[in-house]
């Protein structure tokens, strides 16, 4: 038998090494991966979608599953026909899939909602009387704002994990009266990408007789999330960040507060029995299952897409996904570190573990102008603004709380200082070329400036085509 040529052997060995190295694994196929966009300077380029923290593209697997089911779509829980029965089974099996994905406890409920924001507003509506809520100022507005009918304590931004736990413990111990309490915390920041000490915060909450809800919108797409391991009482997340952008979300966790509260929405599906009374009114018996808070015709497609994404990520293997994403994170952070004018925003420091979400500002640049140039001249989609986390970004930028600035609508003109930042975010569907192009574009823009003129239009910085 003749020996294989050395070149062939080297290629084969390289392929084996790549297969064994999660950092070299191929990104998961997503919709839009081959979309090309025009450049203001001429020509077209494959679009680099680097705004996963806002909405991640649909996994191809999710799209294929939804397309395969769509012809069989039918009403849920309401029909005797074959398609209705099939859709009902699919809907309830999706609930079981999500519960397994989150490692829920026996007896936990999985309620389908529209989004993380909807989930946390639902939970806010179930709070027992006199419940106090504790939330760090670092939260996304979805976690910061729903507690309008409760007494809320806003905690200052910590600078270490230990300080976060100590701050929470002190606030819970000092609360008056010492009644029911809820802590709301993110798993990963939508601004810095940094991971929070969720398990330690949950232990602190429970030690002081409080419960805790985890905003996993930015965590679940990047890391495995276990209700039981983290010992949280509820988890909320959105499908559109979990590669399933079809308008559904999840609130999963303990059933008691959900069962003891009035339905989030009143209507069909939430009610078991409605009867007229002798006085002309109606008596209603509400469901005690998750259906209690799912009134109306549910978003079956959205629910199924979440279940499909949960299966796809689980089958891909989070160990490999996390390792590959860390490779992308290292590439971006190393590239930005080579540009002295770039300041990366961070709460916990350079060594803090994080997901693929990085925000920064560039000395001498309006962030909206910089983001517009990345899009128009390089085909790179990032986000600029305050990222619906105004208090956190203001703290990280060292600004006065009263300084003007809007989320995504900076008032400063191109070249002027603005109270906003640039965010690049990526995940399981991001190819290496996208982050490499991004790093190269940042270096080129800082070194050479924009190649086009820009102007402010309706609060956005856009290429001047006049």
C-alpha positions in Angstrom: 0.0 0.0 0.0 1.4 3.4 -1.0 1.8 6.1 1.6 -0.5 9.1 1.4 1.2 12.3 0.1 2.5 14.5 3.0 0.2 17.4 1.9 -2.8 15.2 2.1 -1.8 13.8 5.5 -1.3 17.4 6.8 -4.8 18.4 5.5 -6.3 15.4 7.1 -4.6 16.0 10.4 -5.7 19.6 10.3 -9.3 18.6 9.7 -9.1 16.2 12.7 -7.7 19.0 14.8 -10.4 21.4 13.8 -13.1 18.8 14.5 -11.6 18.3 18.0 -11.3 22.1 18.7 -14.7 23.7 19.5 -13.2 27.1 18.6 -12.9 25.9 15.0 -16.4 24.5 14.8 -18.7 25.9 12.1 -21.4 28.4 13.2 -24.9 27.1 13.4 -26.8 27.9 10.1 -29.1 30.9 10.5 -31.4 32.7 8.2 -29.9 35.6 6.4 -26.4 34.3 6.4 -25.9 34.9 2.7 -27.8 38.2 2.4 -25.8 40.9 0.7 -26.3 44.6 1.3 -25.2 47.7 -0.7 -22.3 49.8 0.4 -22.5 53.6 0.2 -19.1 53.6 -1.4 -20.2 51.2 -4.1 -20.6 47.4 -4.5 -22.2 44.9 -2.1 -21.0 42.7 0.7 -22.4 39.9 2.8 -24.2 41.4 5.7 -22.5 41.0 9.1 -25.3 40.7 11.6 -23.6 41.7 14.9 -26.7 42.8 16.9 -27.7 39.5 18.4 -28.4 41.1 21.8 -31.3 42.9 20.3 -32.7 40.0 18.1 -30.8 37.0 17.0 -31.5 35.6 13.5 -33.6 32.5 13.3 -31.8 29.2 13.3 -32.3 27.4 10.0 -33.4 24.4 12.0 -36.1 26.5 13.6 -37.3 27.9 10.3 -37.4 24.5 8.8 -39.4 23.1 11.7 -41.9 25.9 11.6 -42.3 25.6 7.8 -42.9 21.8 8.1 -45.6 22.4 10.7 -47.3 25.4 9.2 -49.6 23.4 6.8 -50.9 21.6 9.9 -51.6 24.7 11.9 -54.9 24.5 13.9 -56.6 26.0 16.9 -55.2 24.9 20.3 -57.4 23.3 23.1 -60.5 24.2 21.2 -61.2 21.8 18.4 -62.0 18.1 17.8 -60.5 18.0 14.3 -57.2 16.3 13.5 -55.2 19.6 12.9 -56.5 21.0 16.2 -55.5 17.9 18.1 -52.1 17.8 16.4 -51.5 21.5 17.2 -52.6 21.0 20.8 -50.2 18.1 21.3 -47.4 20.2 19.7 -48.2 23.1 21.9 -48.1 21.1 25.1 -45.1 19.1 24.1 -43.3 22.4 23.5 -44.1 23.3 27.1 -42.4 20.1 28.2 -39.4 20.8 26.0 -38.9 24.2 27.5 -39.2 22.8 31.0 -36.6 20.2 30.2 -34.3 22.9 28.6 -34.5 25.0 31.8 -34.2 22.0 34.1 -37.4 23.0 35.9 -38.5 21.4 39.2 -41.5 19.1 39.5 -44.5 21.3 39.9 -43.0 24.3 38.2 -45.2 26.0 35.6 -44.1 27.1 32.1 -46.2 30.0 31.0 -45.9 31.2 27.4 -45.9 35.0 26.9 -44.9 37.5 24.2 -41.4 38.3 25.5 -39.2 38.8 28.6 -40.9 42.1 29.2 -44.3 40.5 29.1 -43.1 37.7 31.4 -41.8 40.1 34.0 -44.9 42.2 33.8 -47.0 39.1 34.3 -45.0 38.2 37.4 -45.4 41.8 38.7 -49.1 41.3 38.5 -48.9 38.2 40.7 -47.0 39.8 43.6 -48.6 39.2 47.0 -49.8 42.1 49.0 -47.0 44.3 50.5 -44.3 42.5 48.5 -41.1 44.5 48.2 -39.0 44.3 45.1 -35.2 44.7 44.9 -33.5 45.4 41.6 -30.1 46.7 40.7 -29.9 49.9 38.6 -27.9 47.8 36.1 -30.9 46.0 34.8 -32.5 46.2 31.3 -35.8 48.3 31.5 -37.7 45.0 31.1 -36.5 44.1 34.6 -36.3 47.6 36.0 -39.7 49.0 35.3 -42.6 46.4 35.6 -43.0 46.7 39.4 -45.2 49.8 39.3 -47.6 48.6 42.0 -44.9 47.4 44.4 -42.5 49.1 46.8 -39.2 49.0 44.9 -35.6 49.4 46.2 -33.2 50.2 43.4 -29.6 49.1 44.3 -26.5 50.9 43.1 -24.3 49.3 40.5 -21.8 46.9 42.1 -18.2 46.6 40.8 -17.6 43.0 41.9 -19.6 39.9 42.3 -18.9 40.0 46.0 -20.2 43.6 46.3 -23.4 42.6 44.4 -24.1 39.8 46.9 -23.2 42.0 50.0 -25.4 44.9 48.7 -28.4 42.6 48.2 -27.9 41.0 51.6 -27.7 44.3 53.4 -30.8 45.6 51.6 -32.9 42.5 52.3 -31.8 42.4 56.0 -32.8 46.1 56.5 -36.2 45.9 54.8 -39.2 47.0 56.8 -41.6 45.4 57.3 -39.9 42.0 57.0 -42.6 40.6 54.6 -42.6 39.0 51.2 -39.9 40.2 48.8 -38.7 39.5 45.3 -35.3 40.1 43.8 -35.0 40.6 40.0 -31.6 40.1 38.4 -30.1 39.5 35.0 -28.0 36.5 34.2 -25.8 38.4 31.6 -25.8 42.1 31.0 -27.3 43.3 27.7 -24.7 46.1 27.8 -21.4 44.6 29.0 -22.2 40.9 28.5 -20.8 40.2 31.9 -22.2 37.2 33.9 -23.8 37.9 37.2 -23.4 35.7 40.3 -26.9 34.3 40.0 -26.5 31.3 42.3 -25.0 33.4 45.1 -27.7 36.1 44.8 -30.3 33.4 44.9 -28.8 31.9 48.1 -28.7 35.4 49.6 -32.3 36.1 48.7 -33.6 32.8 50.1 -31.5 33.3 53.3 -33.5 36.4 53.9 -36.9 35.0 53.1 -37.1 36.5 49.6 -37.7 35.0 46.2 -35.7 35.7 43.0 -36.5 35.9 39.3 -33.8 35.6 36.7 -33.9 37.6 33.5 -32.2 35.1 31.2 -32.9 36.9 28.0 -29.1 37.4 27.4 -28.0 34.2 29.2 -30.1 31.4 27.7 -28.9 31.9 24.1 -25.3 31.5 25.2 -25.1 29.3 28.3 -27.1 26.4 29.7 -29.6 27.6 32.3 -30.8 25.3 35.1 -33.6 26.4 37.5 -32.5 23.8 39.9 -28.8 24.4 39.9 -29.1 28.1 40.2 -32.0 27.7 42.7 -34.0 30.6 41.3 -37.7 30.8 41.7 -38.6 32.0 38.2 -36.8 32.4 34.9 -37.9 34.8 32.0 -36.6 34.9 28.5 -37.6 35.8 24.9 -37.7 33.6 21.8 -36.4 36.4 19.6 -33.0 36.3 21.4 -33.0 32.5 21.4 -32.9 32.2 17.6 -36.7 31.9 17.4 -38.0 35.4 16.5 -41.7 34.6 16.2 -43.2 36.7 19.0 -43.1 34.4 22.1 -41.5 34.4 25.5 -41.4 32.3 28.6 -42.0 32.7 32.3 -41.1 29.4 34.2 -41.0 28.7 37.8 -43.0 28.2 41.0 -46.7 27.8 40.7 -48.1 29.3 43.9 -47.9 33.0 43.2 -49.2 32.3 39.7 -52.1 30.3 41.0 -53.1 32.7 43.8 -53.3 35.8 41.6 -55.9 37.0 39.2 -55.3 36.0 35.6 -52.9 38.3 33.7 -55.6 38.6 31.0 -59.2 37.7 31.4 -60.8 35.7 28.6 -61.2 32.4 26.9 -58.6 29.8 27.6 -57.9 31.1 31.1 -61.4 30.2 32.4 -62.6 26.7 33.2 -66.2 27.6 33.8 -68.4 30.7 33.4 -72.0 30.7 34.7 -74.7 33.3 35.0 -75.8 34.2 38.5 -79.4 34.9 39.6 -78.6 38.6 40.0 -77.6 38.8 36.3 -73.8 38.7 36.8 -71.3 35.9 36.1 -69.3 33.6 38.2 -65.9 32.5 36.8 -63.8 29.5 37.7 -60.2 30.1 36.5 -57.7 27.5 35.6 -55.0 26.7 38.1 -52.5 25.5 35.4 -50.3 27.7 33.2 -53.4 28.3 31.1 -54.6 30.7 33.8 -52.3 33.3 32.4 -52.5 32.4 28.7 -56.0 33.8 27.8 -56.8 34.1 24.1 -55.6 32.1 21.1 -51.9 31.3 21.8 -49.0 31.9 19.4 -48.5 28.3 18.5 -45.9 29.1 15.9 -43.9 31.2 18.3 -44.1 28.6 21.1 -43.1 25.8 18.7 -40.2 27.9 17.4 -38.9 28.3 21.0 -39.1 24.6 21.6 -37.3 23.9 18.3 -34.5 26.3 19.3 -34.2 24.7 22.7 -33.7 21.3 21.0 -31.3 22.7 18.4 -29.0 24.3 21.0 -29.1 21.3 23.3 -28.2 19.0 20.4 -25.4 21.2 19.2 -23.9 21.0 22.7 -23.4 24.1 25.0 -19.8 23.1 25.8 -18.9 23.5 22.1 -21.1 26.6 21.6 -19.6 28.3 24.7 -16.0 27.5 23.6 -16.6 28.8 20.1 -18.2 32.0 21.3 -15.3 32.6 23.7 -13.0 32.4 20.7 -15.1 35.2 19.1 -15.1 37.2 22.3 -11.3 36.9 22.6 -10.9 38.0 18.9 -13.0 41.1 19.4 -11.6 42.1 22.7 -8.0 41.6 21.5 -8.7 43.7 18.4 -10.3 46.6 20.3 -7.5 46.5 22.9 -5.1 47.5 20.0 -7.0 50.8 19.5 -6.1 53.3 22.2 -9.1 55.5 21.3 -11.6 52.7 22.2 -12.9 52.3 25.7 -14.8 49.1 26.4 -17.5 49.4 29.1 -17.3 47.0 32.0 -18.7 46.7 35.5 -16.6 43.8 36.8 -13.3 44.2 35.0 -11.4 42.7 32.1 -11.2 39.2 33.6 -15.0 38.9 34.3 -16.7 36.0 32.5 -19.0 37.2 29.8 -21.2 36.3 26.8 -20.8 37.7 23.3 -22.0 41.3 24.1 -19.5 44.1 24.1 -20.2 47.8 24.4 -17.7 50.6 23.8 -17.1 54.2 23.0 -14.5 55.8 20.6 -12.7 58.9 21.6 -13.5 61.8 19.2 -16.5 60.0 17.7 -20.3 60.3 18.1 -21.4 56.7 18.7 -24.3 57.0 16.3 -21.9 58.3 13.6 -19.5 55.4 14.1 -22.3 52.8 14.0 -23.7 54.4 10.8 -20.3 54.2 9.2 -19.9 50.6 10.1 -23.2 49.9 8.4 -22.9 52.1 5.3 -19.3 51.5 4.5 -18.7 47.9 5.8 -22.0 46.2 5.8 -21.8 45.6 9.6 -24.9 45.9 11.7 -24.3 46.9 15.3 -26.4 49.0 17.8 -25.8 52.4 19.2 -27.7 54.1 22.1 -28.4 53.4 25.7 -29.7 49.9 25.0 -32.8 50.2 27.1 -30.6 50.2 30.2 -30.2 54.0 30.7 -29.1 54.0 34.4 -26.4 51.4 33.7 -24.9 53.1 30.6 -25.0 56.5 32.3 -23.0 55.0 35.2 -20.5 53.3 32.9 -20.0 56.5 30.9 -19.6 58.5 34.2 -22.4 60.9 33.2 -24.8 62.9 35.4 -28.2 61.2 35.6 -29.8 64.3 34.2 -27.6 64.5 31.1 -29.7 64.4 27.9 -29.7 61.2 25.9 -32.2 58.8 24.4 -32.1 55.1 23.7 -31.2 54.8 20.1 -31.9 58.4 19.3 -28.8 60.5 20.1 -29.3 64.3 19.9 -25.7 65.1 19.0 -24.6 65.7 15.4 -21.9 63.6 13.8 -18.5 64.4 15.4 -20.1 65.8 18.6 -20.0 64.0 21.9 -23.1 62.0 22.6 -24.4 60.2 25.7 -24.5 56.8 24.1 -22.3 53.8 23.2 -21.8 51.2 20.5 -22.7 47.6 21.1 -21.4 44.6 19.1 -23.0 41.2 19.9 -22.8 37.8 18.4 -23.6 34.1 19.0 -24.0 30.6 17.7 -24.6 31.8 14.1 -21.7 34.2 13.8 -18.8 33.3 11.4 -15.3 34.3 12.2 -15.2 36.6 9.2 -17.9 38.8 10.6 -16.0 39.7 13.8 -12.7 39.9 11.9 -14.3 42.4 9.5 -15.7 44.3 12.4 -12.3 44.6 14.1 -10.7 45.7 10.9 -13.4 48.3 10.3 -13.0 49.8 13.7 -9.2 50.1 13.3 -9.7 51.7 9.8 -12.3 54.1 10.9 -10.3 55.3 13.9 -7.1 55.6 11.8 -8.5 57.1 8.6 -12.0 58.4 9.4 -15.2 57.8 7.5 -15.1 57.9 3.8 -18.5 59.4 3.5 -20.4 62.4 4.9 -23.2 61.8 7.3 -26.1 63.8 8.7 -28.7 63.5 11.4 -32.2 62.6 10.2 -35.1 61.9 12.5 -32.7 61.3 15.4 -30.5 58.9 13.4 -27.2 59.4 11.8 -27.4 58.4 8.1 -25.3 58.8 5.0 -25.7 62.1 3.3 -26.8 61.2 -0.3 -27.6 64.8 -1.2 
